[in-house]
Amino acid sequence: MQRQAAVVAVERLRAAGHQALWAGGCVRDLLLGREPSDYDVATSARPDQVIALFAQTFAVGAQFGVVLVPFNALGQPEASGHIEVATFRADGAYLDGRHPESVLYTNSAQQDVARRDFTINGLLLDPLSAHPNSPHGELHDFVGGREDMDRGIIRAIGEPARRFAEDKLRMLRAARFAARFGYRIEERTAAAIRAHAAQIHQVSRERVRDELTKMLTEGRARRAFELLDDLGLLAEVLPEITRMKGVEQPPQFHPEGDVFTHTLFLLEGLPAGCPATLAWGALLHDAGKPATFRVAPDRIRFDGHVEIGSAIAAELMTRLRFSNRERAQVLALVENHMRFADVKKMKDSTFKRFVRLEDFDEHLALHRLDCLASHGQLDLYDYTRERLASLPAESVRPASLISGHDLIAAGFAPGPRFAQVLAAVEDAQLDGTVHTREDALALAARLLAEG
């Protein structure tokens, strides 16, 4: 459906006398045998010509030659989404490290490709020329992208330092693409990143956050973070993680090594497409260990590392401008990851409140990753799953037997004790010692009377 819409876009542009080709990541993914997540079209048509050619458009980036054409204007009325149509251009100087000061439209596809980031993203494809020997269409390669794909190389187009000066985020993207495809970063490109790593702070925190999240959730998180470290970027964007290096752990629980190594093992276990909050929770769950490391008479200890780690994670999540919901979930993962150690000793009410945590599947997944990245024992993970599966859903989240209004009706004056008493009544309900409204009222009355 999306591919057909992209074909229609090219057909209409060609019929109007313009050059039009698929460009960038969709071409790369097709050549790799992957289904593209989106399709982009590069054309000689100017933005006003593109807008005039289609029944509906969104000129969201017309000043840079970019127009969005929705699927319903391309013969796909039932589909949602759009095709990005961008005019061939050459860019002026990048004064803000992201946007060109000026844009010069051109009729040259080769000139347009020369401004792009990496050779593997600089490929063009003519989808209307497909034939048995070229099922996707004729390839236009002005920068050696096909050869670099064959050799497994991420290479900046043209002068690497200039490409990164234009948009500093490209330094992070180089690491992400190399990890995602299992490629290596070409020497001159890597050297330019190391030389300019400190300039990553010129990129907005939201863009950095989004790029890091992609690294964490594309299935090659460990490799991505190893590359970030090697390129000098990790210390710039996530100093909290580099502080984990060399922080020893008790070998009886962590035979894998220091906190940084342990964290890399966790990242290696993150599957592609995992929730972003789980990924960030895995990255940050031990963020408090460097600050709490001490050698006690019996063994290495990290007393209070959960509380310190939660504070570190909170600062980081705020710095990178995560949403309130994402921040709350990541902090919950950090704050609760050690509670599994007590799960067999929890009384019913404590256990039920524990498994009622928001998105508890993520807590389970983090505990499993934590175990597999250290001692490898999953007995507490299995116990939690089995105990949870044995509980009827209504026993984990039962309807409340009484409320504050019931206590007022019974003659008690409202006050701060109400919340404590109602929580105690719910605990008794979860433990199975209170079953009826009358029992709940009697317990509440006794607790209030006792003060």
Backbone torsions as a table, in degrees:
resi	resn	phi	psi	omega
1	MET	NA	-52.5	177.8
2	GLN	-65.0	-41.0	179.8
3	ARG	-64.2	-40.7	-179.8
4	GLN	-64.6	-38.4	177.3
5	ALA	-62.3	-38.3	178.9
6	ALA	-68.1	-34.1	175.5
7	VAL	-65.8	-44.3	-179.7
8	VAL	-61.6	-40.0	179.2
9	ALA	-59.6	-44.5	178.7
10	VAL	-65.2	-42.8	-179.2
11	GLU	-59.6	-44.8	-177.4
12	ARG	-69.0	-39.2	177.7
13	LEU	-64.9	-42.0	178.8
14	ARG	-64.9	-42.1	-178.6
15	ALA	-62.4	-27.2	178.5
16	ALA	-87.2	5.0	174.8
17	GLY	92.5	14.1	-178.8
18	HIS	-104.1	153.7	168.6
19	GLN	-73.4	145.0	178.0
20	ALA	-157.3	131.4	-178.4
21	LEU	-144.6	152.8	168.8
22	TRP	-72.1	146.2	-173.5
23	ALA	-140.0	151.9	167.8
24	GLY	78.7	-136.3	-171.6
25	GLY	-61.4	-32.9	-179.4
26	CYS	-65.8	-36.8	177.7
27	VAL	-66.7	-47.1	177.3
28	ARG	-54.5	-48.7	-176.3
29	ASP	-66.5	-39.3	177.6
30	LEU	-60.7	-42.7	180.0
31	LEU	-67.7	-26.2	177.2
32	LEU	-86.6	-0.2	-179.9
33	GLY	78.7	20.9	179.3
34	ARG	-106.9	150.3	176.1
35	GLU	-80.3	120.3	-179.5
36	PRO	-62.1	144.5	176.7
37	SER	-77.8	-23.7	175.1
38	ASP	-158.1	165.8	-179.2
39	TYR	-122.2	132.9	176.4
40	ASP	-116.0	143.2	179.2
41	VAL	-116.5	131.9	173.1
42	ALA	-108.0	137.0	-171.9
43	THR	-146.1	158.4	173.9
44	SER	-82.7	-10.7	179.8
45	ALA	-67.4	137.9	177.2
46	ARG	-76.1	158.8	-177.3
47	PRO	-52.9	-41.9	-179.6
48	ASP	-66.1	-30.5	177.1
49	GLN	-72.1	-38.2	176.5
50	VAL	-63.5	-45.8	-179.0
51	ILE	-61.3	-38.8	-179.0
52	ALA	-71.9	-22.3	-172.1
53	LEU	-84.3	-25.2	-175.2
54	PHE	-115.8	148.1	-174.4
55	ALA	-64.5	-30.9	-179.9
56	GLN	-142.4	134.4	177.9
57	THR	-146.3	164.9	174.1
58	PHE	-130.0	113.6	-176.2
59	ALA	-87.5	60.6	-174.3
60	VAL	-70.2	-25.6	-179.7
61	GLY	-135.8	37.4	-174.6
62	ALA	-61.2	-28.9	179.5
63	GLN	-66.7	-19.2	175.0
64	PHE	-110.1	13.8	176.0
65	GLY	83.8	17.7	-175.7
66	VAL	-110.7	127.3	177.8
67	VAL	-130.1	135.1	176.2
68	LEU	-96.2	131.6	177.7
69	VAL	-114.4	113.9	-177.8
70	PRO	-67.9	154.4	-178.5
71	PHE	-57.8	-34.7	-176.6
72	ASN	-68.9	-13.8	173.6
73	ALA	-92.6	2.6	-178.6
74	LEU	-124.0	28.9	175.7
75	GLY	80.7	16.6	179.0
76	GLN	-125.1	70.3	-173.6
77	PRO	-66.4	-22.5	-177.3
78	GLU	-88.2	-8.4	-174.2
79	ALA	-100.4	150.2	173.5
80	SER	-108.7	147.4	-177.5
81	GLY	129.9	-174.0	-176.3
82	HIS	-155.0	164.9	170.5
83	ILE	-109.6	132.6	177.3
84	GLU	-88.8	122.9	178.9
85	VAL	-112.2	119.9	-176.1
86	ALA	-122.2	134.7	179.3
87	THR	-75.0	138.9	173.0
88	PHE	-52.0	133.8	-178.8
89	ARG	-152.5	163.1	167.7
90	ALA	-120.8	138.7	-173.8
91	ASP	-98.4	146.5	171.8
92	GLY	-80.9	-162.9	-178.3
93	ALA	-65.5	145.3	176.8
94	TYR	-99.1	100.1	-175.4
95	LEU	-84.1	-25.7	-177.4
96	ASP	-106.1	10.1	179.2
97	GLY	72.7	15.4	176.6
98	ARG	-149.4	-47.9	-174.7
99	HIS	-109.2	140.2	177.1
100	PRO	-71.7	145.1	178.3
101	GLU	-64.4	-33.4	179.8
102	SER	-147.2	159.4	179.7
103	VAL	-127.5	129.4	177.5
104	LEU	-112.2	111.8	177.9
105	TYR	-70.0	148.1	-176.1
106	THR	-143.0	162.2	174.2
107	ASN	-99.4	8.2	-174.7
108	SER	-103.8	115.0	176.0
109	ALA	-63.9	-36.2	179.8
110	GLN	-64.2	-39.8	178.5
111	GLN	-67.0	-35.7	178.3
112	ASP	-64.9	-43.8	-179.0
113	VAL	-63.0	-33.5	-175.1
114	ALA	-62.6	-19.2	-178.9
115	ARG	-92.2	-6.5	-175.2
116	ARG	-77.9	173.6	-168.7
117	ASP	-80.1	-62.6	-173.4
118	PHE	-123.8	153.2	-174.7
119	THR	-59.8	-34.6	-178.9
120	ILE	-70.2	-16.1	177.1
121	ASN	-103.5	7.3	-178.0
122	GLY	-105.2	18.7	-179.0
123	LEU	-90.1	146.4	177.2
124	LEU	-121.8	149.9	-176.7
125	LEU	-139.1	136.1	175.7
126	ASP	-97.8	100.2	-175.7
127	PRO	-71.1	-12.2	-178.4
128	LEU	-87.9	-2.5	-177.9
129	SER	-111.1	22.1	-178.7
130	ALA	-63.3	141.5	176.2
131	HIS	-153.5	171.0	-173.9
132	PRO	-53.2	-35.9	-179.6
133	ASN	-81.7	-12.1	178.6
134	SER	-144.7	76.9	-169.6
135	PRO	-61.5	-26.0	180.0
136	HIS	-90.1	-21.6	-178.2
137	GLY	129.0	175.1	-178.8
138	GLU	-72.6	132.3	-178.6
139	LEU	-92.4	137.2	174.2
140	HIS	-115.8	112.7	-174.6
141	ASP	-126.8	103.9	-178.6
142	PHE	-98.1	-5.9	-170.9
143	VAL	-127.9	8.7	180.0
144	GLY	76.5	25.8	-178.9
145	GLY	-67.1	-37.4	179.7
146	ARG	-63.9	-42.9	178.8
147	GLU	-65.8	-40.4	178.6
148	ASP	-65.0	-35.1	175.5
149	MET	-64.5	-43.1	179.7
150	ASP	-63.2	-33.8	-178.9
151	ARG	-90.3	-7.3	-179.8
152	GLY	69.9	52.4	-174.5
153	ILE	-127.0	136.5	167.4
154	ILE	-99.2	116.1	-176.9
155	ARG	-130.5	131.7	175.3
156	ALA	-67.8	145.0	175.3
157	ILE	-76.5	128.6	178.7
158	GLY	71.7	-139.2	-177.4
159	GLU	-83.0	115.2	-175.6
160	PRO	-55.1	-45.4	-177.6
161	ALA	-59.0	-36.6	179.0
162	ARG	-69.2	-41.1	179.1
163	ARG	-60.9	-40.9	-178.0
164	PHE	-77.4	-28.2	175.1
165	ALA	-65.7	-33.2	-179.6
166	GLU	-67.5	-40.3	179.3
167	ASP	-151.0	107.5	-175.5
168	LYS	-64.4	-24.5	180.0
169	LEU	-62.1	-23.2	179.4
170	ARG	-58.6	-25.0	177.4
171	MET	-64.9	-42.4	176.0
172	LEU	-68.8	-38.5	-179.8
173	ARG	-63.5	-34.4	177.6
174	ALA	-60.4	-44.9	178.7
175	ALA	-65.0	-41.1	-178.5
176	ARG	-65.2	-45.7	179.6
177	PHE	-64.4	-40.7	179.7
178	ALA	-62.2	-41.8	178.4
179	ALA	-68.9	-46.2	-175.1
180	ARG	-59.5	-40.8	-175.8
181	PHE	-100.8	-1.0	-178.1
182	GLY	71.4	30.3	-178.8
183	TYR	-96.2	170.0	170.8
184	ARG	-108.8	156.1	179.2
185	ILE	-92.1	125.2	-178.9
186	GLU	-55.3	146.1	-168.7
187	GLU	-57.0	-48.2	-178.3
188	ARG	-66.6	-35.7	177.5
189	THR	-65.9	-44.4	178.9
190	ALA	-64.8	-40.6	-179.7
191	ALA	-63.0	-38.4	179.0
192	ALA	-66.9	-36.5	177.6
193	ILE	-64.8	-46.4	179.8
194	ARG	-60.4	-37.5	-177.8
195	ALA	-71.1	-26.0	-174.6
196	HIS	-116.5	11.4	-174.4
197	ALA	-55.7	-39.4	-177.2
198	ALA	-64.2	-18.3	-179.4
199	GLN	-79.5	-2.4	179.6
200	ILE	-61.8	-21.3	-179.9
201	HIS	-68.3	-11.3	176.0
202	GLN	-76.2	-13.9	180.0
203	VAL	-84.5	142.7	180.0
204	SER	-60.7	148.3	-177.1
205	ARG	-65.0	-31.5	178.3
206	GLU	-64.5	-41.2	-180.0
207	ARG	-68.4	-39.2	175.9
208	VAL	-62.3	-47.0	178.7
209	ARG	-55.2	-48.0	-176.6
210	ASP	-64.6	-38.6	179.7
211	GLU	-67.6	-41.8	178.0
212	LEU	-64.9	-38.5	178.5
213	THR	-62.9	-40.4	176.3
214	LYS	-61.4	-42.6	177.6
215	MET	-59.0	-39.6	-175.8
216	LEU	-74.2	-21.6	-171.7
217	THR	-117.1	7.9	-179.0
218	GLU	-96.3	4.9	174.7
219	GLY	93.0	-0.7	178.8
220	ARG	-132.5	42.9	-172.7
221	ALA	-63.4	-41.3	-178.2
222	ARG	-60.4	-48.6	-179.5
223	ARG	-61.3	-39.1	179.6
224	ALA	-61.3	-43.0	-177.7
225	PHE	-75.7	-29.3	172.6
226	GLU	-64.4	-39.9	177.8
227	LEU	-67.5	-42.7	177.3
228	LEU	-56.8	-42.1	-179.8
229	ASP	-66.0	-45.7	-178.4
230	ASP	-64.2	-32.4	-176.7
231	LEU	-87.2	-2.5	-179.6
232	GLY	81.6	8.7	-178.0
233	LEU	-86.4	-31.0	-175.6
234	LEU	-62.0	-43.2	179.9
235	ALA	-64.2	-24.6	-179.4
236	GLU	-82.2	-45.0	-173.1
237	VAL	-92.9	-29.0	-177.6
238	LEU	-139.9	68.3	179.2
239	PRO	-60.6	-23.9	178.0
240	GLU	-60.0	-29.3	-178.6
241	ILE	-83.6	-38.6	179.9
242	THR	-66.5	-25.1	177.9
243	ARG	-66.2	-15.3	179.4
244	MET	-74.2	-17.1	-177.1
245	LYS	-63.2	134.2	175.7
246	GLY	75.6	2.1	178.3
247	VAL	-83.9	103.5	-175.5
248	GLU	-65.6	157.4	176.6
249	GLN	-131.3	157.2	179.5
250	PRO	-62.0	120.5	-173.7
251	PRO	-62.9	-24.4	179.6
252	GLN	-68.1	-24.4	177.4
253	PHE	-106.2	-25.6	-176.1
254	HIS	-132.4	72.0	179.1
255	PRO	-66.8	-12.5	-176.6
256	GLU	-73.7	-23.7	178.4
257	GLY	129.4	-149.7	-173.1
258	ASP	-74.1	178.1	-174.6
259	VAL	-64.4	-37.0	179.2
260	PHE	-64.4	-45.6	178.3
261	THR	-61.3	-43.8	178.2
262	HIS	-58.3	-43.9	-179.4
263	THR	-65.3	-39.4	177.2
264	LEU	-61.9	-39.2	177.4
265	PHE	-62.3	-40.2	176.8
266	LEU	-61.1	-44.8	-179.1
267	LEU	-62.0	-35.2	179.4
268	GLU	-62.9	-28.6	-178.8
269	GLY	-83.8	-8.3	-178.9
270	LEU	-71.6	122.0	-179.5
271	PRO	-79.0	156.2	175.6
272	ALA	-60.6	136.7	178.6
273	GLY	83.9	7.2	179.7
274	CYS	-67.3	157.9	178.7
275	PRO	-59.9	140.2	-179.6
276	ALA	-61.2	-36.2	-179.3
277	THR	-66.7	-38.8	175.9
278	LEU	-62.4	-43.4	-178.4
279	ALA	-62.2	-45.5	178.9
280	TRP	-69.1	-33.7	175.3
281	GLY	-63.3	-40.7	177.7
282	ALA	-64.0	-40.8	-179.7
283	LEU	-65.3	-36.6	-169.2
284	LEU	-106.2	-0.1	-170.9
285	HIS	-60.9	-30.1	179.5
286	ASP	-109.9	25.0	-177.2
287	ALA	-62.3	-21.7	-178.8
288	GLY	-85.7	-6.0	-175.8
289	LYS	-68.3	-42.3	-179.8
290	PRO	-56.5	-38.7	-176.9
291	ALA	-77.7	-17.0	-175.3
292	THR	-114.4	8.1	-179.2
293	PHE	-62.9	132.4	171.1
294	ARG	-154.7	151.4	178.0
295	VAL	-100.2	109.0	178.7
296	ALA	-91.5	168.4	179.3
297	PRO	-56.6	-33.3	-176.6
298	ASP	-89.1	-39.8	-178.0
299	ARG	-171.2	175.8	173.6
300	ILE	-66.5	136.3	-179.5
301	ARG	-130.1	156.2	177.6
302	PHE	-132.8	56.2	-176.6
303	ASP	-60.2	128.0	178.7
304	GLY	79.8	11.4	-175.8
305	HIS	-67.6	-25.7	178.4
306	VAL	-66.8	-47.2	-179.3
307	GLU	-65.1	-45.1	178.1
308	ILE	-64.7	-41.9	178.9
309	GLY	-61.6	-37.6	177.9
310	SER	-64.0	-40.3	178.8
311	ALA	-66.0	-40.4	178.5
312	ILE	-64.9	-44.4	179.4
313	ALA	-63.7	-38.8	179.8
314	ALA	-62.2	-43.4	179.3
315	GLU	-64.3	-42.2	-179.2
316	LEU	-65.9	-44.2	-179.0
317	MET	-64.3	-34.9	176.6
318	THR	-69.8	-43.3	-179.0
319	ARG	-59.6	-40.8	-178.8
320	LEU	-90.0	5.7	170.4
321	ARG	59.4	50.3	172.1
322	PHE	-74.2	158.7	175.9
323	SER	-67.9	161.3	179.0
324	ASN	-60.5	-39.7	-179.8
325	ARG	-65.0	-45.4	179.3
326	GLU	-63.2	-42.7	179.8
327	ARG	-60.6	-46.0	-178.6
328	ALA	-61.5	-41.8	-177.6
329	GLN	-69.9	-42.3	178.7
330	VAL	-63.8	-42.8	178.1
331	LEU	-63.3	-38.9	177.6
332	ALA	-62.3	-39.2	178.4
333	LEU	-64.1	-43.1	179.0
334	VAL	-65.8	-45.1	-174.3
335	GLU	-69.8	-25.2	-173.9
336	ASN	-110.1	1.6	-171.3
337	HIS	-69.1	-20.9	178.7
338	MET	-89.1	-8.1	-176.3
339	ARG	-69.2	-20.2	178.4
340	PHE	-62.5	-22.7	179.4
341	ALA	-62.4	-25.4	-177.4
342	ASP	-105.2	8.2	-168.6
343	VAL	-63.0	-31.8	-179.5
344	LYS	-74.0	-19.7	-178.8
345	LYS	-97.2	-4.7	-177.3
346	MET	-70.0	133.8	170.7
347	LYS	-71.6	167.0	-172.1
348	ASP	-55.8	-44.1	-177.0
349	SER	-63.8	-41.6	179.5
350	THR	-65.3	-43.7	-179.9
351	PHE	-63.0	-44.3	-177.8
352	LYS	-66.0	-38.4	176.3
353	ARG	-66.0	-36.2	178.8
354	PHE	-61.7	-50.1	-175.9
355	VAL	-75.9	-7.1	174.8
356	ARG	-85.5	0.9	176.3
357	LEU	-56.8	145.6	178.9
358	GLU	-54.8	132.5	178.6
359	ASP	50.7	55.6	-176.1
360	PHE	-62.5	-24.1	176.5
361	ASP	-56.8	-33.4	178.5
362	GLU	-70.5	-35.7	176.3
363	HIS	-63.6	-43.4	177.4
364	LEU	-62.2	-44.6	-178.4
365	ALA	-63.3	-40.8	179.1
366	LEU	-65.1	-42.2	178.8
367	HIS	-61.5	-41.6	179.1
368	ARG	-62.8	-46.1	178.2
369	LEU	-61.5	-40.7	-179.8
370	ASP	-60.8	-43.7	179.7
371	CYS	-67.4	-46.0	-177.7
372	LEU	-66.2	-24.6	179.7
373	ALA	-88.4	3.9	179.9
374	SER	-135.4	-103.3	-174.0
375	HIS	-80.1	-17.5	176.0
376	GLY	82.0	2.5	-177.5
377	GLN	-89.0	127.6	-175.8
378	LEU	-113.2	21.7	-175.7
379	ASP	-64.8	-39.6	179.8
380	LEU	-71.5	-34.7	175.3
381	TYR	-63.1	-49.3	179.9
382	ASP	-63.4	-41.6	180.0
383	TYR	-60.5	-44.9	-178.9
384	THR	-61.7	-45.5	-179.6
385	ARG	-63.0	-43.6	-178.2
386	GLU	-67.8	-42.2	179.5
387	ARG	-65.6	-41.3	178.5
388	LEU	-64.2	-42.2	-179.6
389	ALA	-64.9	-26.4	-178.2
390	SER	-80.1	-11.9	-176.3
391	LEU	-93.2	126.8	172.8
392	PRO	-61.0	143.1	-177.1
393	ALA	-56.4	-37.2	-177.6
394	GLU	-70.0	-19.5	177.5
395	SER	-82.6	-21.6	178.3
396	VAL	-82.5	-38.2	179.2
397	ARG	-127.5	66.4	-178.0
398	PRO	-71.8	154.2	174.2
399	ALA	-66.0	140.3	-179.3
400	SER	-63.7	137.1	179.7
401	LEU	-80.5	-33.6	179.6
402	ILE	-141.8	165.5	177.8
403	SER	-134.4	178.6	177.1
404	GLY	-61.0	-33.3	178.6
405	HIS	-62.9	-36.8	177.8
406	ASP	-64.1	-38.3	-179.9
407	LEU	-68.5	-38.5	177.4
408	ILE	-65.3	-43.0	179.2
409	ALA	-62.7	-27.6	179.4
410	ALA	-81.9	-0.7	174.2
411	GLY	101.6	8.5	-179.3
412	PHE	-92.7	140.4	179.1
413	ALA	-78.0	130.7	-179.3
414	PRO	-62.6	148.3	179.9
415	GLY	-176.7	-179.1	-176.6
416	PRO	-62.4	-21.8	-179.5
417	ARG	-69.1	-21.4	-177.9
418	PHE	-55.0	-46.1	-177.3
419	ALA	-62.6	-41.3	179.7
420	GLN	-65.7	-42.8	-178.4
421	VAL	-66.9	-43.9	179.4
422	LEU	-63.8	-35.8	176.0
423	ALA	-65.3	-41.1	178.4
424	ALA	-65.1	-38.0	177.1
425	VAL	-64.5	-41.7	178.3
426	GLU	-65.1	-38.8	176.2
427	ASP	-57.6	-45.0	179.2
428	ALA	-63.2	-37.0	176.6
429	GLN	-64.9	-44.3	179.1
430	LEU	-66.7	-33.5	178.1
431	ASP	-77.1	-11.7	178.5
432	GLY	86.0	14.9	179.2
433	THR	-96.1	-12.5	175.3
434	VAL	-127.2	129.9	-174.3
435	HIS	-124.0	-24.9	-172.9
436	THR	-121.0	165.3	178.0
437	ARG	-62.9	-38.1	-179.8
438	GLU	-64.5	-43.3	177.6
439	ASP	-62.3	-39.8	-178.8
440	ALA	-65.4	-43.3	178.8
441	LEU	-64.5	-39.1	179.8
442	ALA	-64.6	-43.0	178.7
443	LEU	-64.7	-43.0	179.7
444	ALA	-62.4	-42.7	179.9
445	ALA	-62.7	-40.9	179.4
446	ARG	-65.3	-43.5	-179.4
447	LEU	-65.1	-39.8	178.8
448	LEU	-67.9	-37.5	179.6
449	ALA	-67.9	-35.0	180.0
450	GLU	-76.7	-14.2	179.6
451	GLY	74.4	NA	NA
